[in-house]
Each structure stands twice: as structure tokens, then as C-alpha cells.
């Protein structure tokens, strides 16, 4: 109980993201784009967390200290240390042309750790998506969490090269900025598409997949 209480205290602070615009935790993100035939079927994300959050998750949920998260421990992690991110669109934002959209659901959540670094993975299905290009941004618009794309392996393309030839680039998007209120109450999850007085401007780095 003490271990779970300690973690829930940290989770409480995670829910107070709008108090500060300075990052208090960090994650390293990798993106795997999956095709079914000639269409993008979904995107899988893998997140490596900083040593402090990793230590909290390991201490709180690997209760038998055997180095793995079993099925019951994974359910606990999902419930207490992941599901709240639904309120933040799982830090994931898509764009196709001028249209922005966010995940409708996620599947296949998993978590593990190596060298005391915790990794989360989950799959975002893109049902009925038939565009020939896709933009993916991973960021926390409250700036509680600093998200960085992996330097060595930011994007992997899972496709049949006999059917699809695809590529990607990562660029700061200055044409489609995001506006946010740094002084909004913690219950306000609004992301603005247009500026008005009091808002700050953020230019997301987008992964641009084209095929």
C-alpha cells in the first residue's frame, strides 16, 4: 500500500500539468508505421522514460522484483500510470492536409524495462484512413513532459516493399502552429487552432510519412 501511495502521489502531480510550463519529466519516442496492403493501418509508439519516472514505475508495480511486468502488473500500470493520458490524446496528434485529428482509441498496451529504463508501447489504429501522406506529432501540450524523438531510430516503416515505397522526414511545422494557454486551470484540456490574446505559440515537430 505504501508503494502504491507513493506512486499515486506522483501521478497526482502528473494531473496538475497546467501549473507549470517547464518540463518535469521526459520521454524518448519511437514511431512504427504499419501498412495493410497499400494503406496505412496504424501507428505504434514506443516511449522510453527518464530514470526518475522509470524508478517510480518499477518500485510501484514490479512487486515481486523479478525484472518483468506480469499480466496483473501490466493491468495495474495501465490503470494507474497510463490510462489518464486519454485526457491528453496520448500526447499524439495527426494531420492529413489541413485536417487535424487525435487517436480514437489505443490497443495492445505493453510495458517493460531494461537497465532500469521503463518502456511503454501501444498501437493506434487508423481505421478507414486512405490518404497517401500522414503527419504525426508526439508532444505534451501542457509541457509537463518533454518529448524528444529518438536520435538513432525515430521512425520505422513496416510495409511490403513489393507493394509500397515510402519515406519520412521530421520537420518543425511553422505553417500549422498549436496555441495554448499557459495559465489555464488544470481541468482545461483545450488545444487552440487559432491565436488570441493570452495564448502562447508552439511549433510541433512533425513526422511526415509519404508514399
C-alpha positions as YAML, in Angstrom:
chain: A
units: angstrom
residues:
- id: 1
  name: UNK
  ca: [0.00, 0.00, 0.00]
- id: 2
  name: UNK
  ca: [2.85, 2.39, 0.82]
- id: 3
  name: UNK
  ca: [4.44, 1.76, -2.57]
- id: 4
  name: UNK
  ca: [1.16, 2.39, -4.43]
- id: 5
  name: UNK
  ca: [0.52, 5.52, -2.35]
- id: 6
  name: UNK
  ca: [3.93, 6.89, -3.26]
- id: 7
  name: UNK
  ca: [3.27, 6.36, -6.92]
- id: 8
  name: UNK
  ca: [-0.23, 7.78, -6.82]
- id: 9
  name: UNK
  ca: [1.23, 10.92, -5.27]
- id: 10
  name: UNK
  ca: [3.48, 11.32, -8.31]
- id: 11
  name: UNK
  ca: [0.51, 10.56, -10.56]
- id: 12
  name: UNK
  ca: [-1.41, 13.35, -8.80]
- id: 13
  name: UNK
  ca: [1.30, 15.78, -9.82]
- id: 14
  name: UNK
  ca: [1.09, 14.49, -13.37]
- id: 15
  name: UNK
  ca: [-2.56, 15.54, -13.41]
- id: 16
  name: UNK
  ca: [-1.56, 19.10, -12.40]
- id: 17
  name: UNK
  ca: [0.28, 19.74, -15.62]
- id: 18
  name: UNK
  ca: [-1.06, 23.21, -16.23]
- id: 19
  name: UNK
  ca: [0.61, 24.60, -13.11]
- id: 20
  name: UNK
  ca: [3.94, 24.96, -14.89]
- id: 21
  name: UNK
  ca: [5.16, 25.34, -18.45]
- id: 22
  name: UNK
  ca: [8.52, 23.79, -17.56]
- id: 23
  name: UNK
  ca: [9.05, 20.06, -18.18]
- id: 24
  name: UNK
  ca: [9.27, 17.87, -15.07]
- id: 25
  name: UNK
  ca: [9.74, 14.52, -16.79]
- id: 26
  name: UNK
  ca: [10.98, 13.31, -20.14]
- id: 27
  name: UNK
  ca: [10.45, 10.54, -22.65]
- id: 28
  name: UNK
  ca: [12.17, 9.38, -25.82]
- id: 29
  name: UNK
  ca: [9.71, 8.41, -28.57]
- id: 30
  name: UNK
  ca: [9.96, 5.99, -31.48]
- id: 31
  name: UNK
  ca: [7.26, 5.55, -34.12]
- id: 32
  name: UNK
  ca: [6.46, 2.40, -36.13]
- id: 33
  name: UNK
  ca: [4.09, 2.93, -39.07]
- id: 34
  name: UNK
  ca: [2.18, -0.18, -40.11]
- id: 35
  name: UNK
  ca: [0.63, -0.79, -43.53]
- id: 36
  name: UNK
  ca: [-2.05, -3.25, -44.59]
- id: 37
  name: UNK
  ca: [-1.59, -3.67, -48.31]
- id: 38
  name: UNK
  ca: [-1.45, -0.16, -49.76]
- id: 39
  name: UNK
  ca: [-2.90, 1.81, -46.86]
- id: 40
  name: UNK
  ca: [-1.56, 2.95, -43.51]
- id: 41
  name: UNK
  ca: [-3.35, 0.81, -40.94]
- id: 42
  name: UNK
  ca: [-1.96, 2.27, -37.73]
- id: 43
  name: UNK
  ca: [0.92, 3.71, -35.77]
- id: 44
  name: UNK
  ca: [2.75, 2.05, -32.89]
- id: 45
  name: UNK
  ca: [4.58, 4.24, -30.39]
- id: 46
  name: UNK
  ca: [7.40, 3.20, -28.07]
- id: 47
  name: UNK
  ca: [8.36, 5.52, -25.22]
- id: 48
  name: UNK
  ca: [11.49, 5.24, -23.08]
- id: 49
  name: UNK
  ca: [11.04, 7.22, -19.86]
- id: 50
  name: UNK
  ca: [13.57, 9.13, -17.83]
- id: 51
  name: UNK
  ca: [15.25, 7.39, -14.89]
- id: 52
  name: UNK
  ca: [13.09, 9.06, -12.25]
- id: 53
  name: UNK
  ca: [9.70, 8.09, -13.69]
- id: 54
  name: UNK
  ca: [11.14, 4.67, -14.57]
- id: 55
  name: UNK
  ca: [12.25, 4.14, -10.98]
- id: 56
  name: UNK
  ca: [8.79, 5.09, -9.74]
- id: 57
  name: UNK
  ca: [7.06, 2.63, -12.07]
- id: 58
  name: UNK
  ca: [9.48, -0.21, -11.25]
- id: 59
  name: UNK
  ca: [9.22, 0.41, -7.50]
- id: 60
  name: UNK
  ca: [5.43, 0.66, -7.59]
- id: 61
  name: UNK
  ca: [4.50, -2.17, -9.93]
- id: 62
  name: UNK
  ca: [7.21, -4.84, -10.18]
- id: 63
  name: UNK
  ca: [6.11, -6.06, -6.79]
- id: 64
  name: UNK
  ca: [7.95, -9.37, -6.97]
- id: 65
  name: UNK
  ca: [11.12, -7.61, -8.23]
- id: 66
  name: UNK
  ca: [11.68, -10.26, -10.90]
- id: 67
  name: UNK
  ca: [12.63, -7.83, -13.65]
- id: 68
  name: UNK
  ca: [9.44, -8.15, -15.70]
- id: 69
  name: UNK
  ca: [5.87, -6.89, -15.53]
- id: 70
  name: UNK
  ca: [3.50, -9.83, -15.50]
- id: 71
  name: UNK
  ca: [-0.10, -9.70, -16.74]
- id: 72
  name: UNK
  ca: [-1.54, -8.41, -13.46]
- id: 73
  name: UNK
  ca: [1.23, -5.83, -13.05]
- id: 74
  name: UNK
  ca: [0.62, -4.60, -16.60]
- id: 75
  name: UNK
  ca: [-3.07, -4.12, -15.81]
- id: 76
  name: UNK
  ca: [-2.09, -2.03, -12.79]
- id: 77
  name: UNK
  ca: [0.33, 0.09, -14.84]
- id: 78
  name: UNK
  ca: [-2.31, 0.65, -17.49]
- id: 79
  name: UNK
  ca: [-4.91, 1.69, -14.92]
- id: 80
  name: UNK
  ca: [-2.79, 3.86, -12.65]
- id: 81
  name: UNK
  ca: [0.07, 5.08, -14.84]
- id: 82
  name: UNK
  ca: [-1.20, 5.27, -18.41]
- id: 83
  name: UNK
  ca: [-4.98, 5.46, -18.89]
- id: 84
  name: UNK
  ca: [-5.12, 9.10, -17.71]
- id: 85
  name: UNK
  ca: [-3.26, 10.04, -20.91]
- id: 86
  name: UNK
  ca: [-6.53, 9.56, -22.78]
- id: 87
  name: UNK
  ca: [-7.33, 13.05, -21.46]
- id: 88
  name: UNK
  ca: [-4.20, 14.33, -23.21]
- id: 89
  name: UNK
  ca: [-4.77, 12.48, -26.52]
- id: 90
  name: UNK
  ca: [-1.94, 10.12, -25.57]
- id: 91
  name: UNK
  ca: [0.39, 13.03, -26.49]
- id: 92
  name: UNK
  ca: [-0.28, 12.08, -30.13]
- id: 93
  name: UNK
  ca: [-1.60, 14.34, -32.89]
- id: 94
  name: UNK
  ca: [-2.19, 13.51, -36.55]
- id: 95
  name: UNK
  ca: [-2.63, 15.68, -39.59]
- id: 96
  name: UNK
  ca: [-3.71, 14.90, -43.15]
- id: 97
  name: UNK
  ca: [-3.60, 18.06, -45.24]
- id: 98
  name: UNK
  ca: [-5.44, 20.73, -43.25]
- id: 99
  name: UNK
  ca: [-7.32, 18.21, -41.11]
- id: 100
  name: UNK
  ca: [-6.06, 17.50, -37.61]
- id: 101
  name: UNK
  ca: [-7.25, 14.54, -35.60]
- id: 102
  name: UNK
  ca: [-6.35, 12.61, -32.48]
- id: 103
  name: UNK
  ca: [-6.48, 8.91, -31.54]
- id: 104
  name: UNK
  ca: [-9.94, 7.47, -31.11]
- id: 105
  name: UNK
  ca: [-8.56, 4.55, -29.12]
- id: 106
  name: UNK
  ca: [-5.38, 2.63, -28.43]
- id: 107
  name: UNK
  ca: [-4.67, -1.11, -28.41]
- id: 108
  name: UNK
  ca: [-2.02, -3.57, -27.25]
- id: 109
  name: UNK
  ca: [-0.55, -1.59, -24.38]
- id: 110
  name: UNK
  ca: [2.66, -3.12, -23.06]
- id: 111
  name: UNK
  ca: [5.44, -2.11, -20.68]
- id: 112
  name: UNK
  ca: [8.86, -3.49, -19.81]
- id: 113
  name: UNK
  ca: [12.19, -2.29, -18.54]
- id: 114
  name: UNK
  ca: [15.87, -2.81, -19.28]
- id: 115
  name: UNK
  ca: [18.80, -1.25, -17.43]
- id: 116
  name: UNK
  ca: [16.24, 0.43, -15.16]
- id: 117
  name: UNK
  ca: [14.63, 2.30, -18.07]
- id: 118
  name: UNK
  ca: [10.89, 1.70, -18.48]
- id: 119
  name: UNK
  ca: [9.41, 1.49, -21.98]
- id: 120
  name: UNK
  ca: [5.74, 1.77, -22.87]
- id: 121
  name: UNK
  ca: [4.37, 0.67, -26.23]
- id: 122
  name: UNK
  ca: [0.88, 0.94, -27.67]
- id: 123
  name: UNK
  ca: [-0.84, 0.79, -31.05]
- id: 124
  name: UNK
  ca: [-3.13, 3.45, -32.53]
- id: 125
  name: UNK
  ca: [-5.37, 2.01, -35.29]
- id: 126
  name: UNK
  ca: [-6.21, 4.36, -38.16]
- id: 127
  name: UNK
  ca: [-9.48, 2.91, -39.31]
- id: 128
  name: UNK
  ca: [-10.62, 3.95, -42.78]
- id: 129
  name: UNK
  ca: [-7.51, 6.08, -43.39]
- id: 130
  name: UNK
  ca: [-6.71, 6.09, -47.12]
- id: 131
  name: UNK
  ca: [-4.59, 9.23, -47.59]
- id: 132
  name: UNK
  ca: [-1.18, 8.95, -49.27]
- id: 133
  name: UNK
  ca: [0.61, 11.01, -46.64]
- id: 134
  name: UNK
  ca: [0.35, 11.38, -42.89]
- id: 135
  name: UNK
  ca: [1.82, 13.75, -40.34]
- id: 136
  name: UNK
  ca: [2.40, 12.51, -36.78]
- id: 137
  name: UNK
  ca: [3.39, 14.70, -33.85]
- id: 138
  name: UNK
  ca: [4.14, 13.48, -30.35]
- id: 139
  name: UNK
  ca: [4.19, 16.18, -27.68]
- id: 140
  name: UNK
  ca: [2.65, 17.22, -24.39]
- id: 141
  name: UNK
  ca: [0.82, 20.48, -24.98]
- id: 142
  name: UNK
  ca: [0.95, 21.25, -21.23]
- id: 143
  name: UNK
  ca: [4.75, 20.98, -21.31]
- id: 144
  name: UNK
  ca: [4.88, 18.99, -18.09]
- id: 145
  name: UNK
  ca: [6.60, 16.24, -20.09]
- id: 146
  name: UNK
  ca: [9.44, 16.86, -22.53]
- id: 147
  name: UNK
  ca: [9.06, 14.58, -25.56]
- id: 148
  name: UNK
  ca: [12.04, 14.01, -27.86]
- id: 149
  name: UNK
  ca: [12.22, 11.78, -30.92]
- id: 150
  name: UNK
  ca: [14.83, 9.06, -30.78]
- id: 151
  name: UNK
  ca: [18.03, 10.26, -32.46]
- id: 152
  name: UNK
  ca: [19.06, 6.89, -33.90]
- id: 153
  name: UNK
  ca: [15.76, 5.20, -34.72]
- id: 154
  name: UNK
  ca: [12.88, 7.71, -34.71]
- id: 155
  name: UNK
  ca: [10.70, 6.03, -37.36]
- id: 156
  name: UNK
  ca: [10.34, 2.52, -38.72]
- id: 157
  name: UNK
  ca: [8.17, 1.63, -41.71]
- id: 158
  name: UNK
  ca: [6.51, -1.79, -41.52]
- id: 159
  name: UNK
  ca: [5.39, -2.45, -45.09]
- id: 160
  name: UNK
  ca: [5.68, -4.79, -48.05]
- id: 161
  name: UNK
  ca: [8.32, -3.20, -50.34]
- id: 162
  name: UNK
  ca: [6.82, -5.07, -53.28]
- id: 163
  name: UNK
  ca: [3.63, -3.01, -52.82]
- id: 164
  name: UNK
  ca: [4.75, 0.24, -51.22]
- id: 165
  name: UNK
  ca: [7.72, 2.59, -51.47]
- id: 166
  name: UNK
  ca: [7.60, 5.04, -48.57]
- id: 167
  name: UNK
  ca: [9.78, 7.57, -46.83]
- id: 168
  name: UNK
  ca: [9.67, 10.03, -43.97]
- id: 169
  name: UNK
  ca: [11.12, 13.30, -42.76]
- id: 170
  name: UNK
  ca: [10.95, 15.16, -39.46]
- id: 171
  name: UNK
  ca: [10.40, 18.91, -39.62]
- id: 172
  name: UNK
  ca: [9.24, 21.71, -37.37]
- id: 173
  name: UNK
  ca: [5.83, 22.75, -38.64]
- id: 174
  name: UNK
  ca: [5.63, 26.53, -38.78]
- id: 175
  name: UNK
  ca: [2.54, 26.54, -41.00]
- id: 176
  name: UNK
  ca: [0.27, 24.72, -38.54]
- id: 177
  name: UNK
  ca: [1.20, 26.01, -35.07]
- id: 178
  name: UNK
  ca: [-0.52, 24.99, -31.86]
- id: 179
  name: UNK
  ca: [-1.73, 27.62, -29.41]
- id: 180
  name: UNK
  ca: [-2.11, 27.04, -25.68]
- id: 181
  name: UNK
  ca: [-2.96, 28.93, -22.52]
- id: 182
  name: UNK
  ca: [-0.07, 28.63, -20.01]
- id: 183
  name: UNK
  ca: [-2.32, 29.83, -17.19]
- id: 184
  name: UNK
  ca: [-5.36, 27.66, -17.90]
- id: 185
  name: UNK
  ca: [-6.81, 25.67, -14.99]
- id: 186
  name: UNK
  ca: [-5.75, 22.06, -14.75]
- id: 187
  name: UNK
  ca: [-9.19, 20.91, -15.91]
- id: 188
  name: UNK
  ca: [-8.84, 22.75, -19.24]
- id: 189
  name: UNK
  ca: [-7.63, 20.35, -21.95]
- id: 190
  name: UNK
  ca: [-8.17, 22.78, -24.84]
- id: 191
  name: UNK
  ca: [-5.74, 22.95, -27.76]
- id: 192
  name: UNK
  ca: [-6.40, 26.01, -29.92]
- id: 193
  name: UNK
  ca: [-6.07, 26.17, -33.71]
- id: 194
  name: UNK
  ca: [-6.05, 29.99, -33.81]
- id: 195
  name: UNK
  ca: [-4.34, 32.61, -31.67]
- id: 196
  name: UNK
  ca: [-5.98, 35.12, -29.39]
- id: 197
  name: UNK
  ca: [-4.55, 37.33, -26.62]
- id: 198
  name: UNK
  ca: [-3.17, 35.35, -23.70]
- id: 199
  name: UNK
  ca: [-2.20, 32.29, -25.74]
- id: 200
  name: UNK
  ca: [1.33, 31.09, -26.40]
- id: 201
  name: UNK
  ca: [2.50, 29.57, -29.70]
- id: 202
  name: UNK
  ca: [4.13, 26.16, -30.14]
- id: 203
  name: UNK
  ca: [5.51, 24.75, -33.40]
- id: 204
  name: UNK
  ca: [5.37, 20.95, -33.24]
- id: 205
  name: UNK
  ca: [7.95, 18.73, -34.87]
- id: 206
  name: UNK
  ca: [6.03, 16.51, -37.29]
- id: 207
  name: UNK
  ca: [6.96, 13.13, -38.68]
- id: 208
  name: UNK
  ca: [5.90, 13.31, -42.33]
- id: 209
  name: UNK
  ca: [5.21, 9.94, -43.93]
- id: 210
  name: UNK
  ca: [4.68, 9.91, -47.68]
- id: 211
  name: UNK
  ca: [4.23, 7.01, -50.12]
...
